[in-house]
Amino acid sequence: MGEYIRTSLETHLFFGRIMREHALFLQAAFPAGEIEYRRNADWFHEQFERVLERSVRLADGIVSEDVLRSGEVFTEFTEMAEQQTRKLTKIPIDVRITRAEKKLRAGCMRCSNRRMAQQVRHLNQNVLHLLNGLIAFKNKILQEVTSCNLYTANYPLLIEHILREAKLYRQIITALEENGFLPPKDLKETELFWNRIMMEHAAFIRGLLDPTECELMETADNFAGDYCRLLEEARKQDCRTMDELTRKTLEKTEQYRDFKAAGTRGITGCSIRSIILPLLADHVLREANHYLRILKEDGKGRE
């Protein structure tokens, strides 16, 4: 019961925020005349904001120190990025949730509480219902964009990208509801998934930078190439021979995290020319931090 509660809440703290931001990025990228699409994106933004708020309230004294310190729940830039993005897009963002996250305590004070388990189960069921709707919405957007019936400032690949993340979130919560715990990870599949995500981040960053930011564009290109090569290597590996590749991936992702952190600092500090929303910069930084925690945990598990 304790593992079920803790893992569920840790998943919501990371992915609930990610889904809320996906909805915001979708909403911000539609033309003003696409009222129905904007309204639907806004509804999902509000619903996942409630999920995140609820998760934060339940998580105090339950989640692990590793998760709270990882930088996947929030970073030093998150609150500022939210405030700036709210100002730029005119889309409401409740920054009080981030402030509450900064006060979260680690531990397992109520992990065996049956009432807590019931609350988490209710939250999980609600999230699964929302995810089914959000995935269908993203699929519809992708189909309309790729058939030239809808305009959005988001790349089609970005829509595919955020679809994959929503499906992973649904897969994790479904497994928790069916088993009460997460089955052991398939290391190869995990690295294939997240290396692809990291590679695509680099491609998006490059495409959203101002053409005058030549050095940053080159660095982003280099990271995209690095992760492309890591993907190719992972496809050829047997799960039993992944150790060396995982070490290489960990080292590369630490470098990439530092690049993303510097980029987020530059974008929130208005010293980088781009069309990257401050919250998008912080968003991809948190995903790199999340992946780093996974890689480090996998490394410890094989020691």
Backbone bond lengths (Angstrom), bond angles and torsions (degrees), N, CA, C in turn:
res aa  C-N    CA-C-N  psi(-1)  N-CA   C-N-CA  omega(-1)  CA-C   N-CA-C  phi
1 M - - - 1.455 - - 1.527 111.23 -
2 G 1.330 115.89 -40.35 1.457 120.67 -179.43 1.519 112.07 -62.62
3 E 1.337 115.83 -43.33 1.468 120.13 179.82 1.522 110.39 -65.82
4 Y 1.311 116.61 -40.89 1.464 121.65 179.14 1.533 110.64 -59.39
5 I 1.331 116.09 -46.89 1.468 120.70 -178.81 1.525 110.62 -65.65
6 R 1.315 116.44 -50.59 1.467 120.55 -175.91 1.528 111.60 -63.11
7 T 1.337 116.80 -48.34 1.464 119.83 -177.19 1.526 111.29 -65.21
8 S 1.321 116.76 -39.16 1.473 120.04 177.61 1.519 110.62 -59.28
9 L 1.318 116.42 -49.16 1.469 120.20 -175.85 1.527 111.74 -68.97
10 E 1.325 117.19 -38.67 1.464 119.60 176.55 1.522 110.74 -62.42
11 T 1.335 116.25 -38.90 1.467 120.57 178.26 1.519 111.11 -64.65
12 H 1.335 116.98 -42.43 1.461 120.36 -179.92 1.528 112.02 -68.00
13 L 1.320 117.04 -36.98 1.467 119.35 179.82 1.522 110.83 -60.48
14 F 1.335 116.36 -38.62 1.463 119.68 178.71 1.527 111.09 -82.09
15 F 1.324 117.17 -60.04 1.457 120.61 -170.87 1.528 113.14 -75.70
16 G 1.334 118.13 -29.50 1.464 119.50 177.52 1.515 110.60 -61.08
17 R 1.321 116.45 -42.03 1.464 120.96 176.87 1.527 110.47 -66.82
18 I 1.333 116.78 -41.83 1.465 120.76 179.53 1.533 110.28 -59.34
19 M 1.338 117.66 -44.55 1.463 121.05 -179.97 1.529 111.30 -66.29
20 R 1.314 116.95 -39.89 1.466 119.46 177.25 1.525 109.76 -58.35
21 E 1.312 116.39 -42.68 1.462 120.36 -178.43 1.523 112.30 -72.62
22 H 1.331 117.36 -34.97 1.466 119.19 173.72 1.528 109.85 -55.83
23 A 1.321 116.40 -46.18 1.465 120.24 -179.03 1.526 110.68 -62.59
24 L 1.323 116.42 -39.47 1.465 120.24 178.20 1.522 111.28 -64.94
25 F 1.350 116.90 -43.82 1.466 120.15 -179.82 1.530 110.77 -63.86
26 L 1.326 116.43 -37.37 1.462 119.85 176.64 1.528 110.47 -64.01
27 Q 1.321 115.48 -48.19 1.464 120.38 -177.93 1.523 111.32 -60.13
28 A 1.322 116.47 -45.03 1.462 121.08 -176.26 1.525 112.36 -66.39
29 A 1.330 117.56 -23.10 1.470 121.36 -173.89 1.522 113.86 -92.94
30 F 1.340 118.10 -8.32 1.457 119.90 178.81 1.526 110.59 -82.85
31 P 1.333 118.14 146.05 1.463 120.32 173.54 1.532 110.30 -61.73
32 A 1.330 115.80 155.12 1.465 120.74 -177.33 1.520 112.26 -57.52
33 G 1.348 116.35 -29.69 1.461 119.42 -177.33 1.518 115.02 -76.71
34 E 1.317 117.66 -13.83 1.478 121.03 179.47 1.531 109.58 -83.39
35 I 1.316 114.51 67.40 1.468 120.68 -171.01 1.524 111.78 -62.70
36 E 1.338 117.26 -43.24 1.471 120.41 -176.23 1.518 111.35 -66.51
37 Y 1.332 117.62 -43.96 1.472 120.57 178.18 1.529 110.82 -64.29
38 R 1.307 116.15 -41.87 1.471 119.87 179.40 1.530 110.61 -64.37
39 R 1.338 115.75 -40.59 1.468 119.88 179.80 1.526 111.14 -65.06
40 N 1.340 116.66 -42.41 1.462 119.95 178.92 1.531 111.77 -64.44
41 A 1.332 116.54 -43.11 1.465 120.24 178.29 1.525 110.21 -62.34
42 D 1.323 116.37 -40.32 1.465 120.90 179.01 1.529 110.80 -63.52
43 W 1.337 116.72 -38.80 1.472 120.19 178.97 1.526 110.49 -62.26
44 F 1.331 117.50 -45.60 1.468 120.07 178.55 1.527 110.97 -65.46
45 H 1.315 116.45 -35.96 1.467 119.96 176.49 1.529 110.14 -59.62
46 E 1.312 116.69 -46.59 1.470 121.25 179.83 1.530 111.30 -64.65
47 Q 1.332 117.24 -42.40 1.464 120.77 -177.60 1.530 111.45 -65.30
48 F 1.315 117.39 -43.20 1.461 119.17 -179.98 1.529 111.88 -75.55
49 E 1.316 116.49 -22.65 1.462 118.80 171.61 1.527 109.56 -65.45
50 R 1.327 116.60 -39.46 1.467 120.78 176.90 1.533 110.67 -66.74
51 V 1.340 116.49 -39.90 1.469 120.57 176.62 1.520 110.31 -59.27
52 L 1.330 115.97 -46.30 1.462 120.19 -178.91 1.522 111.02 -64.86
53 E 1.321 116.99 -43.46 1.458 120.85 179.06 1.534 110.77 -60.86
54 R 1.324 116.38 -44.60 1.465 121.30 178.82 1.526 111.03 -63.80
55 S 1.314 116.64 -41.64 1.465 121.37 -179.75 1.527 111.27 -62.92
56 V 1.319 116.11 -40.42 1.472 120.04 179.56 1.519 110.14 -64.57
57 R 1.321 116.23 -41.51 1.475 118.83 179.71 1.525 111.69 -63.07
58 L 1.324 116.25 -39.76 1.465 120.15 -178.42 1.522 112.50 -77.35
59 A 1.323 117.69 -26.44 1.473 121.46 -169.24 1.515 114.61 -79.26
60 D 1.320 117.98 -17.50 1.464 119.60 -174.82 1.524 110.86 -61.44
61 G 1.331 115.43 124.59 1.455 120.78 179.63 1.507 114.38 81.42
62 I 1.333 117.75 10.73 1.466 120.67 -175.80 1.527 112.48 -123.82
63 V 1.315 117.23 -43.66 1.466 119.90 -172.36 1.532 111.04 -75.73
64 S 1.332 115.20 164.54 1.461 119.84 -173.79 1.523 112.34 -80.20
65 E 1.316 115.07 154.03 1.461 121.89 176.37 1.528 110.57 -61.53
66 D 1.330 116.73 -37.88 1.467 120.67 -179.17 1.526 111.67 -58.90
67 V 1.316 116.53 -42.79 1.468 120.46 -179.89 1.522 110.37 -67.29
68 L 1.328 117.49 -45.04 1.462 120.58 -177.81 1.521 112.20 -64.99
69 R 1.328 116.28 -31.83 1.468 120.14 -178.55 1.521 113.40 -90.13
70 S 1.307 117.52 -8.58 1.464 121.29 -171.61 1.517 113.99 -70.78
71 G 1.330 117.43 -25.30 1.459 120.59 -173.72 1.512 112.74 86.94
72 E 1.317 117.69 10.67 1.466 120.39 177.73 1.529 112.06 -91.00
73 V 1.330 116.91 -22.75 1.465 121.26 178.72 1.528 109.80 -82.93
74 F 1.304 116.68 -44.81 1.469 123.72 174.12 1.519 107.60 -158.08
75 T 1.325 115.93 161.25 1.459 121.68 175.79 1.523 108.58 -123.15
76 E 1.306 115.63 -179.79 1.466 119.89 176.87 1.528 111.73 -65.45
77 F 1.341 117.07 -16.95 1.461 121.52 -176.36 1.518 113.68 -98.83
78 T 1.341 118.37 -13.20 1.469 120.82 -165.80 1.522 112.96 -59.00
79 E 1.309 117.22 -49.50 1.464 119.28 -176.45 1.530 111.15 -62.94
80 M 1.314 117.53 -43.73 1.460 120.95 178.52 1.527 110.29 -64.11
81 A 1.344 116.74 -42.52 1.463 120.81 -179.85 1.526 110.90 -62.04
82 E 1.332 116.78 -38.46 1.467 120.44 177.84 1.523 110.91 -65.38
83 Q 1.315 116.44 -44.55 1.465 120.29 -179.47 1.526 111.01 -62.87
84 Q 1.333 116.36 -43.21 1.461 120.38 -179.91 1.527 111.48 -67.06
85 T 1.334 116.66 -41.12 1.461 120.57 -179.24 1.522 110.71 -68.11
86 R 1.309 117.01 -37.79 1.470 121.05 175.63 1.529 110.16 -60.20
87 K 1.308 116.46 -42.56 1.469 121.01 179.60 1.529 111.37 -67.13
88 L 1.333 117.12 -41.55 1.465 121.65 -175.89 1.525 112.80 -73.20
89 T 1.334 117.42 -39.87 1.466 121.42 -174.42 1.522 113.33 -96.28
90 K 1.324 116.12 -17.31 1.478 122.55 -174.67 1.530 111.68 66.19
91 I 1.345 117.40 17.35 1.460 122.22 176.60 1.533 108.21 -93.97
92 P 1.334 118.90 126.10 1.467 120.45 -178.29 1.538 111.42 -62.42
93 I 1.321 116.07 137.12 1.466 122.77 175.29 1.523 107.08 -135.68
94 D 1.308 117.04 125.03 1.464 121.41 -178.81 1.538 109.53 -82.81
95 V 1.316 116.37 96.30 1.470 120.41 -177.80 1.530 111.82 -74.61
96 R 1.333 117.06 -10.51 1.474 119.51 178.21 1.521 111.35 -63.90
97 I 1.339 116.46 -26.62 1.467 119.35 178.85 1.524 110.16 -65.04
98 T 1.325 117.02 -42.76 1.462 120.57 178.13 1.526 110.51 -63.19
99 R 1.314 116.61 -41.17 1.472 119.63 178.30 1.527 110.74 -62.50
100 A 1.327 116.79 -37.92 1.467 120.30 177.66 1.527 110.76 -67.55
101 E 1.336 117.07 -36.71 1.469 120.75 179.10 1.521 111.12 -62.43
102 K 1.310 116.31 -35.74 1.467 119.99 -179.19 1.534 111.80 -65.00
103 K 1.324 116.54 -18.94 1.468 121.45 -179.11 1.528 112.82 -97.78
104 L 1.333 117.26 -1.03 1.466 119.88 -177.47 1.525 111.19 -62.67
105 R 1.339 115.49 141.43 1.462 122.44 177.55 1.525 109.49 -109.53
106 A 1.307 114.63 142.37 1.462 119.74 176.47 1.520 110.03 -81.74
107 G 1.333 115.66 166.12 1.460 119.53 176.38 1.510 111.68 140.30
108 C 1.318 115.07 -167.82 1.464 120.38 177.52 1.519 108.60 -143.99
109 M 1.340 114.99 51.02 1.462 120.80 -173.36 1.524 112.93 -65.88
110 R 1.371 115.73 -35.98 1.472 118.69 -174.40 1.519 111.41 -125.67
111 C 1.332 116.91 23.23 1.466 119.83 -171.39 1.528 113.48 -64.73
112 S 1.304 118.39 -24.54 1.466 120.12 -177.61 1.523 112.33 -102.66
113 N 1.309 115.80 9.77 1.450 121.55 -177.96 1.531 110.00 -74.50
114 R 1.319 117.26 121.39 1.467 120.91 -176.87 1.525 111.46 -64.96
115 R 1.311 117.02 -35.99 1.469 119.99 178.17 1.529 110.26 -64.84
116 M 1.330 116.22 -38.91 1.461 120.40 177.29 1.523 110.14 -62.47
117 A 1.330 116.56 -42.30 1.470 120.23 179.28 1.525 110.48 -60.98
118 Q 1.310 117.63 -39.38 1.466 121.23 178.44 1.525 111.26 -65.35
119 Q 1.336 116.43 -40.12 1.468 120.51 178.50 1.525 111.09 -64.84
120 V 1.330 116.10 -41.58 1.463 120.70 179.38 1.525 110.47 -66.94
121 R 1.337 116.66 -40.30 1.465 119.83 178.35 1.526 110.62 -61.52
122 H 1.312 116.07 -42.31 1.470 119.96 178.16 1.524 110.20 -63.14
123 L 1.333 117.03 -42.06 1.466 121.17 177.96 1.526 110.59 -62.55
124 N 1.326 117.05 -44.45 1.470 120.77 179.69 1.525 112.03 -60.67
125 Q 1.321 115.79 -43.46 1.470 119.49 179.99 1.527 111.03 -64.14
126 N 1.319 115.87 -39.73 1.464 120.27 177.45 1.522 110.87 -63.76
127 V 1.329 116.63 -42.77 1.465 121.17 -179.88 1.526 110.73 -63.94
128 L 1.329 117.41 -42.37 1.465 119.90 178.52 1.527 111.23 -60.59
129 H 1.320 116.33 -41.02 1.469 120.37 177.34 1.531 110.34 -62.29
130 L 1.330 116.87 -45.63 1.466 121.17 179.52 1.522 111.62 -64.41
131 L 1.332 116.54 -41.00 1.462 120.34 -179.11 1.528 111.65 -64.40
132 N 1.317 116.68 -38.99 1.468 118.97 176.87 1.532 110.13 -58.44
133 G 1.323 115.53 -42.99 1.458 119.68 179.06 1.517 112.68 -68.82
134 L 1.330 117.28 -41.84 1.465 120.73 -178.75 1.527 110.92 -66.77
135 I 1.325 116.41 -40.58 1.467 120.08 178.52 1.532 110.10 -63.27
136 A 1.322 117.06 -42.00 1.470 120.29 177.60 1.530 110.67 -63.45
137 F 1.324 116.66 -39.53 1.466 121.72 179.20 1.528 110.55 -64.40
138 K 1.326 116.95 -45.90 1.468 120.92 179.08 1.531 110.48 -63.95
139 N 1.315 116.55 -40.15 1.471 120.13 177.31 1.526 111.33 -60.91
140 K 1.322 116.10 -42.47 1.469 120.29 179.35 1.523 110.67 -63.24
141 I 1.334 116.57 -43.67 1.465 120.57 178.34 1.524 110.12 -59.73
142 L 1.329 115.93 -46.69 1.468 120.34 -178.84 1.528 111.20 -60.09
143 Q 1.316 115.93 -44.89 1.471 119.94 -179.36 1.527 111.53 -63.28
144 E 1.333 116.46 -41.86 1.461 120.42 -178.85 1.527 111.60 -70.36
145 V 1.329 116.65 -37.97 1.469 120.65 179.59 1.527 110.41 -67.91
146 T 1.326 116.79 -46.22 1.470 119.89 -176.32 1.530 112.68 -73.72
147 S 1.333 116.95 -15.13 1.474 119.38 174.10 1.532 110.96 -99.86
148 C 1.348 116.21 11.60 1.476 122.88 175.01 1.530 113.15 63.29
149 N 1.318 116.48 31.92 1.465 121.38 177.11 1.519 112.90 -105.80
150 L 1.335 117.33 -3.77 1.462 121.32 -176.27 1.521 108.52 -148.34
151 Y 1.335 115.36 137.94 1.466 119.94 174.99 1.520 110.09 -104.84
152 T 1.312 115.20 139.32 1.459 122.52 170.22 1.518 107.45 -147.36
153 A 1.313 116.45 150.99 1.465 121.01 177.01 1.525 111.72 -76.52
154 N 1.318 117.81 -4.89 1.469 121.52 176.94 1.524 110.59 -86.12
155 Y 1.329 115.92 138.60 1.455 120.66 175.17 1.530 110.12 -62.63
156 P 1.336 118.83 146.00 1.466 119.85 171.32 1.529 112.03 -54.82
157 L 1.333 117.26 -38.42 1.461 119.58 178.59 1.520 111.58 -62.70
158 L 1.336 117.21 -34.77 1.462 119.75 178.56 1.525 110.25 -65.51
159 I 1.340 116.41 -37.53 1.470 119.03 178.59 1.534 110.03 -66.38
160 E 1.333 117.01 -41.29 1.465 120.57 174.94 1.521 110.80 -61.51
161 H 1.307 116.37 -39.58 1.461 124.52 -179.80 1.537 110.81 -60.56
162 I 1.327 116.32 -49.86 1.465 118.94 -178.24 1.528 111.65 -73.58
163 L 1.325 116.77 -22.20 1.468 120.36 172.61 1.521 110.45 -65.87
164 R 1.331 116.64 -45.12 1.470 120.39 179.93 1.530 111.00 -61.18
165 E 1.323 116.59 -39.12 1.464 119.16 -179.65 1.528 111.38 -67.79
166 A 1.321 116.64 -39.09 1.468 119.95 177.49 1.521 110.85 -64.38
167 K 1.333 116.81 -39.09 1.468 120.41 179.24 1.524 111.47 -68.16
168 L 1.332 117.82 -34.93 1.461 120.10 176.05 1.526 110.33 -65.45
169 Y 1.321 117.14 -44.06 1.473 122.30 176.89 1.526 109.51 -56.21
170 R 1.331 116.58 -48.04 1.473 120.65 179.65 1.526 111.10 -62.21
171 Q 1.325 116.59 -40.15 1.463 121.10 179.56 1.528 111.30 -62.08
172 I 1.334 116.68 -41.67 1.475 121.10 -179.45 1.519 110.66 -65.88
173 I 1.337 117.21 -48.74 1.470 120.24 -177.79 1.524 110.75 -67.55
174 T 1.321 117.71 -36.19 1.473 120.62 176.55 1.524 110.30 -61.71
175 A 1.335 117.47 -43.79 1.468 121.36 179.27 1.519 110.65 -62.99
176 L 1.323 117.25 -40.14 1.470 120.59 178.66 1.527 111.13 -64.53
177 E 1.319 116.42 -39.55 1.462 120.08 -179.88 1.528 111.70 -71.26
178 E 1.310 116.79 -33.61 1.472 119.77 -178.62 1.521 112.53 -80.60
179 N 1.336 117.27 -35.52 1.471 120.69 -172.67 1.524 114.54 -113.29
180 G 1.327 117.25 -21.50 1.454 120.41 -174.62 1.522 112.58 83.84
181 F 1.322 116.47 -2.33 1.471 122.15 178.80 1.529 107.12 -159.01
182 L 1.347 115.63 168.45 1.455 119.46 176.55 1.516 109.90 -93.53
183 P 1.317 118.17 130.20 1.473 120.37 175.38 1.526 109.59 -60.50
184 P 1.346 117.89 158.64 1.475 120.55 177.63 1.522 111.06 -54.11
185 K 1.340 115.22 140.83 1.465 119.98 -176.99 1.523 111.21 -71.33
186 D 1.315 114.75 144.97 1.454 121.52 167.15 1.522 105.68 -87.27
187 L 1.333 116.00 104.17 1.458 121.33 -172.74 1.523 111.96 -57.24
188 K 1.319 116.39 -43.10 1.465 119.92 -178.83 1.524 110.95 -62.63
189 E 1.331 117.37 -46.26 1.463 120.74 -179.37 1.527 110.99 -64.60
190 T 1.335 116.41 -38.22 1.462 120.52 178.91 1.522 110.75 -61.52
191 E 1.323 116.71 -46.84 1.459 120.27 -178.76 1.525 111.33 -69.71
192 L 1.320 117.53 -36.71 1.458 119.85 176.37 1.536 110.53 -60.65
193 F 1.331 115.93 -42.80 1.466 120.03 -179.23 1.522 110.61 -64.30
194 W 1.337 116.61 -54.92 1.462 119.60 -172.11 1.520 112.86 -75.29
195 N 1.324 118.66 -29.36 1.468 119.31 174.35 1.524 110.75 -64.86
196 R 1.323 115.75 -36.78 1.467 119.36 176.26 1.530 110.45 -65.62
197 I 1.325 116.13 -42.43 1.466 120.42 177.95 1.529 110.10 -60.06
198 M 1.335 117.27 -46.31 1.463 121.49 -179.69 1.526 111.06 -63.55
199 M 1.323 116.90 -41.36 1.463 121.14 178.68 1.535 110.43 -60.55
200 E 1.317 115.77 -44.49 1.464 119.64 -178.91 1.525 111.34 -68.37
201 H 1.328 117.87 -35.76 1.467 119.90 174.49 1.524 110.34 -55.08
202 A 1.325 115.56 -45.99 1.471 119.79 -178.84 1.523 110.75 -61.74
203 A 1.329 116.78 -41.22 1.467 120.53 178.96 1.523 111.06 -64.85
204 F 1.344 117.20 -41.03 1.465 120.48 178.34 1.530 111.03 -65.24
205 I 1.341 115.53 -45.17 1.462 119.89 -179.64 1.528 110.12 -57.04
206 R 1.348 114.99 -46.92 1.460 119.24 -179.97 1.525 110.83 -59.16
207 G 1.322 117.26 -42.11 1.451 121.30 -176.90 1.512 114.66 -74.38
208 L 1.318 117.47 -17.46 1.468 121.02 -178.04 1.530 112.90 -102.55
209 L 1.325 116.83 -7.94 1.458 120.36 175.63 1.524 110.45 -74.57
210 D 1.320 116.29 150.44 1.459 120.47 173.95 1.532 109.02 -64.51
211 P 1.337 118.55 143.03 1.468 120.43 -178.99 1.529 114.54 -57.86
212 T 1.334 116.93 -18.45 1.465 118.89 178.17 1.525 113.24 -78.44
213 E 1.325 117.97 -12.97 1.465 121.38 -178.27 1.532 109.29 -85.83
214 C 1.332 115.37 61.36 1.470 121.11 -171.67 1.528 112.79 -60.50
215 E 1.324 117.46 -43.28 1.467 120.65 -176.63 1.521 111.39 -66.05
216 L 1.328 116.03 -43.73 1.468 119.84 178.54 1.523 111.10 -65.71
217 M 1.319 116.82 -38.67 1.463 120.35 177.75 1.528 111.06 -62.56
218 E 1.316 116.44 -40.97 1.462 120.34 178.58 1.525 111.17 -64.94
219 T 1.352 116.02 -41.97 1.468 119.76 178.90 1.527 110.64 -63.64
220 A 1.320 117.01 -43.02 1.474 120.68 177.96 1.525 110.19 -61.46
221 D 1.331 116.82 -42.83 1.465 120.80 177.01 1.528 111.52 -58.57
222 N 1.334 115.34 -41.98 1.466 120.17 -179.29 1.518 111.16 -63.96
223 F 1.348 116.91 -41.44 1.464 119.79 178.00 1.530 110.75 -65.87
224 A 1.311 117.39 -39.12 1.470 120.14 177.11 1.521 110.21 -59.58
225 G 1.334 116.36 -43.19 1.463 120.46 177.97 1.510 112.57 -65.19
226 D 1.342 116.54 -40.19 1.467 121.05 179.53 1.526 110.86 -61.03
227 Y 1.331 116.28 -45.55 1.469 119.27 -178.41 1.526 111.71 -72.83
228 C 1.311 116.77 -29.29 1.462 119.86 173.94 1.531 110.21 -62.12
229 R 1.335 116.02 -42.72 1.467 120.16 178.45 1.526 111.58 -68.28
230 L 1.336 116.91 -38.36 1.464 119.80 176.75 1.528 110.93 -63.40
231 L 1.317 116.60 -37.29 1.463 120.81 176.81 1.522 110.97 -62.14
232 E 1.331 115.62 -45.51 1.465 119.73 -179.87 1.522 111.11 -62.83
233 E 1.327 116.06 -40.72 1.473 119.68 178.66 1.519 110.92 -65.07
234 A 1.341 116.75 -42.38 1.465 120.61 -178.42 1.527 111.29 -63.46
235 R 1.323 116.67 -36.99 1.470 120.06 179.87 1.526 111.83 -63.12
236 K 1.319 115.94 -28.72 1.468 120.59 -177.76 1.525 113.05 -88.78
237 Q 1.357 116.20 -11.59 1.458 119.96 -174.46 1.520 111.92 -84.10
238 D 1.316 115.05 150.21 1.453 122.63 165.96 1.529 106.92 -88.19
239 C 1.336 117.25 146.58 1.470 120.50 -179.32 1.531 112.02 -54.29
240 R 1.326 116.68 -28.21 1.471 120.02 -177.56 1.522 112.07 -79.39
241 T 1.330 117.67 -9.93 1.467 120.66 -176.84 1.529 111.36 -119.35
242 M 1.337 116.58 28.66 1.459 120.98 -174.71 1.532 113.63 -87.73
243 D 1.326 118.56 -11.64 1.460 120.80 -170.99 1.525 113.58 -53.38
244 E 1.323 117.26 -51.67 1.461 121.33 -176.95 1.522 111.21 -64.29
245 L 1.332 116.21 -40.90 1.460 119.97 179.33 1.528 110.58 -65.95
246 T 1.327 117.24 -38.70 1.461 120.73 177.67 1.519 110.76 -62.14
247 R 1.325 117.90 -39.89 1.467 120.90 177.24 1.528 111.02 -63.31
248 K 1.324 116.78 -41.82 1.462 120.85 177.50 1.534 110.69 -63.84
249 T 1.327 115.52 -41.64 1.466 120.87 -179.41 1.523 110.63 -65.49
250 L 1.330 116.41 -40.99 1.465 120.96 178.33 1.529 110.46 -61.22
251 E 1.309 116.48 -46.44 1.469 120.94 -179.82 1.531 110.76 -62.17
252 K 1.324 116.56 -44.94 1.472 120.51 179.82 1.522 110.82 -65.05
253 T 1.326 117.22 -39.20 1.466 120.03 -177.66 1.521 111.56 -71.21
254 E 1.316 118.05 -31.11 1.463 120.14 173.64 1.529 110.71 -64.42
255 Q 1.329 116.47 -41.32 1.468 120.30 176.54 1.528 110.90 -64.12
256 Y 1.314 114.83 -41.11 1.466 120.86 -178.72 1.524 110.66 -67.44
257 R 1.327 115.61 -40.74 1.470 119.75 176.72 1.525 110.17 -58.64
258 D 1.327 116.89 -42.32 1.464 120.45 179.58 1.532 110.76 -64.35
259 F 1.330 117.07 -39.29 1.463 121.38 176.82 1.531 110.44 -63.20
260 K 1.324 117.04 -43.88 1.458 120.86 179.52 1.531 111.12 -66.02
261 A 1.333 116.74 -38.77 1.465 120.07 178.45 1.523 110.58 -63.63
262 A 1.338 116.43 -43.90 1.467 120.01 177.75 1.527 110.24 -63.46
263 G 1.343 116.58 -39.08 1.461 120.62 177.85 1.520 111.97 -64.40
264 T 1.325 116.74 -42.31 1.467 120.79 179.08 1.520 110.33 -64.49
265 R 1.331 116.17 -40.34 1.465 120.17 176.68 1.531 110.12 -61.74
266 G 1.338 116.08 -42.24 1.454 119.78 -179.71 1.514 113.46 -68.10
267 I 1.331 116.72 -38.26 1.468 120.32 -178.94 1.526 110.65 -73.40
268 T 1.317 117.78 -43.89 1.475 119.15 177.69 1.532 111.02 -69.08
269 G 1.331 116.78 -25.65 1.463 121.02 177.90 1.513 113.47 -91.38
270 C 1.343 117.30 3.34 1.463 124.05 177.28 1.537 112.54 58.94
271 S 1.328 116.64 36.08 1.462 120.43 177.93 1.529 112.15 -110.22
272 I 1.336 116.89 0.50 1.468 122.20 176.21 1.520 107.98 -119.12
273 R 1.311 116.01 131.00 1.467 121.25 178.68 1.524 108.63 -86.54
274 S 1.335 116.69 122.15 1.461 120.48 -177.86 1.515 109.43 -168.26
275 I 1.345 115.62 175.90 1.463 121.15 169.23 1.532 109.41 -112.65
276 I 1.324 115.59 28.67 1.472 122.62 178.89 1.520 108.85 -86.78
277 L 1.322 117.20 121.24 1.461 120.12 174.35 1.531 109.26 -63.37
278 P 1.332 118.15 140.94 1.468 119.59 178.24 1.528 112.87 -52.73
279 L 1.333 117.22 -38.52 1.460 119.88 -178.34 1.528 111.63 -71.53
280 L 1.331 117.95 -28.48 1.463 120.14 175.34 1.529 110.26 -67.95
281 A 1.326 116.87 -38.79 1.468 120.17 176.98 1.520 110.77 -62.08
282 D 1.327 116.99 -44.13 1.458 120.95 178.76 1.520 111.28 -68.31
283 H 1.310 116.50 -35.23 1.473 124.05 179.52 1.528 110.53 -58.38
284 V 1.341 117.18 -51.13 1.467 119.45 -178.22 1.527 111.60 -70.86
285 L 1.330 117.14 -26.86 1.465 120.03 174.39 1.521 110.44 -66.45
286 R 1.328 117.41 -43.14 1.476 120.17 179.08 1.518 111.35 -64.16
287 E 1.330 117.00 -34.91 1.461 119.32 178.35 1.531 111.08 -67.78
288 A 1.318 117.19 -36.93 1.468 119.95 175.53 1.525 110.24 -65.03
289 N 1.319 117.42 -40.57 1.473 121.11 177.67 1.524 111.31 -63.17
290 H 1.320 116.22 -39.99 1.469 121.50 177.57 1.529 110.32 -61.35
291 Y 1.330 115.93 -46.49 1.459 120.26 -179.90 1.525 111.12 -64.03
292 L 1.309 116.89 -39.05 1.469 120.08 177.91 1.522 111.18 -60.52
293 R 1.327 116.60 -41.60 1.471 118.92 178.89 1.526 110.46 -63.00
294 I 1.327 117.21 -41.28 1.461 120.91 178.35 1.524 110.59 -61.23
295 L 1.323 116.92 -46.47 1.465 121.34 -179.00 1.526 111.24 -62.63
296 K 1.330 116.52 -41.40 1.469 120.26 -179.76 1.524 111.08 -67.71
297 E 1.333 116.68 -39.81 1.470 120.07 177.47 1.515 110.85 -64.32
298 D 1.331 117.08 -40.87 1.453 120.63 178.71 1.532 110.49 -63.92
299 G 1.337 115.42 -38.61 1.463 119.78 178.53 1.511 112.27 -63.99
300 K 1.339 115.75 -42.00 1.479 120.08 178.51 1.516 110.56 -65.58
301 G 1.342 116.23 -38.42 1.454 120.48 -177.23 1.523 113.40 -64.51
302 R 1.345 116.59 -23.10 1.463 119.08 -178.66 1.525 112.23 -98.87
303 E 1.331 116.29 -2.46 1.480 118.64 -179.96 1.542 110.29 -75.18
